Amino acid sequence: MQDTPNRPSLGRRSWLAAISVLLVLGTSAAAARSGSALSQDDVDWLRRDSFELDTATVAMYRDLGRSRLLDRQLDGRISDDLPAPITALINSYEAANTPTEQVLAGLRDEQEKIKAMPDGDEKTAAKKAQQQHANDLLQQAQEIEMLHAVYGPNQLKEQMVWFWLNHFSVYGAKGRVRWVAADYVQNTIRPHALGKFRDLVMATLESPAMMEFLDNAQNAKGHVNENYARELMELHTLGVGSGYTQQDVQQLALILTGAGVAPLRDPDAMRPRVAEMVVRNGMFEFNPKRHDFSDKVLLGHKIKGSGFDEISEAVDIITKQPACAQFVSKKLAEYFVADQPPPELVAKMARTFQRTDGDIAEVLRTMFESRELAATYGKKFKDPMQFVVSSVRMAYDGKPIANAKPLLNWLNQLGEPVFGRLTPDGWPLDSTGWSSSGQMAKRFEIAGAIGTGNNRLLTPEGQPKSGGDFPMLTTRLYYDTFDTKLSAPTREALAKATTQQEWNTFLLSSPDFNYR
């Protein structure tokens, strides 16, 4: 084999490695093609339905077919069970198995102990330890979300958990959010990811994470805070320019007075009639002593001052607005379909939203069964979360990892950490913020770390890394789903790979993989 003028000279060892790779790839191809490949339409649809393909997802699709798979995903009939090693890893986290009330009670006790300490090195060290504890809990919450995204059998649900976590965004570093972040994902977002939108709004409203982040825990009669009321309409339900006014914001803020986080000590005694109006749900509390009982007018509807029922009535009014159906449907289409989704599709989804009283599953069904979706295959750029999760799913294909910290590091490098958005608007859904030259350079580095095995995914925390243990992407999964659909430039790049590790890196960093 001779060098050509356009080919850099390689040493004998490199060429032997290249020949070995070609032999391995050829053998793998012959074996893999013995199974039936999915059609282009099958692959494209399934790549939108999941973070990315793995063998289990493809097998489920082959077994059930598209319609039955979608039915089972939307009906919640696909188990959320994770592989046993991943479940064991999650169960080792304090954030996963400690009730929220116990977590916050522990924080209170720590704070009181520190406050009573005299100034000095010991007090400083105690404060640092408390901050580290909070950071550890937040990191565990982030890891739990990443592990569910990679290994969750119902991939459509896992995408929706991430979508809603971003839509109802909370910033982990503010107040006590770090301490309750895991509760927010697992007990607020996840159970309602495919249910009624109105129930999801109420769940986020009653979460200590949201009450802390958007300051409604401080919203009380005579000391009104409008932050949450404004974002509830602007970012969560109706959107800018939907017709609500500043007066509506003010009225909603009054309706929300008294909604906050339950105290960790016995509250002051209340008169019996007042005590009867207290509402508790987990760590959420509606305190009538902090509520403004005046009558209000919201979006043209008169709401009689009555306590917690005002909040429930206000959420009903807001989520039944045509603007809410339009706003939520467009956001979903922006995430799953296109940066600028077809107006006809958004309109169909909005009609389904109104007809079904905000049934998220039915809105998704309308979208996934639409012809407009098929017209955008291969054109939706993956955001950092999608890229990291899809790369690990493709590379390790269900093989349990032992350490989720590299996943968080990669997301941090790409600028989209879980619970890392400082402002309440969530990370952008379009490609503009994620496709710069700097972003693509980082993606290539991460693709290299995964493709070469130069990471610590398989090394348990605290243990020394041993060996390369790179993934083998030239599997039946690849040949059945990707091989025949690759573009000419990607195929040419892969042909130049001289090692399996290099081939892996080229595939994961290719446009074919980064678009879905």
Secondary structure, DSSP 8 states (H G I E B T S, - for coil): ----TTS----HHHHHHHHHHHHHHHHHHHHHTTS----HHHHHHHHHHSSS--HHHHHHHHHHHHHHHHHHHHHT-S-----HHHHHHHHTSHHHHS-HHHHHHHHHHHHHHHHHS-SSHHHHHHHHHHHHHHHHHHHHHHHHHHHHHHH-S-HHHHHHHHHHHHHT---TTSTTHHHHHHHIIIIIIGGGTTSBHHHHHHHHHT-HHHHHHTTGGG-BTTB---HHHHHIIIIIIS-TTSS--HHHHHHHHHHTTTEEE--SS------HHHHTT-EEETTEEE-GGG---S-EEETTEEE---SHHHHHHHHHHHHTSHHHHHHHHHHHHHHHT-SS--HHHHHHHHHHHHHTTSBHHHHHHHHHT-HHHHTTTT--B--HHHHHHHHHHHHHTT---S--HHHHHHHHHHT--TT--SSTT-S-SSSGGG-SHHHHHHHHHHHHHHHHT-SSTTS-TTS---S-------SHHHHHHTGGG--HHHHHHHHT--SHHHHHHHHHTSHHHHB-
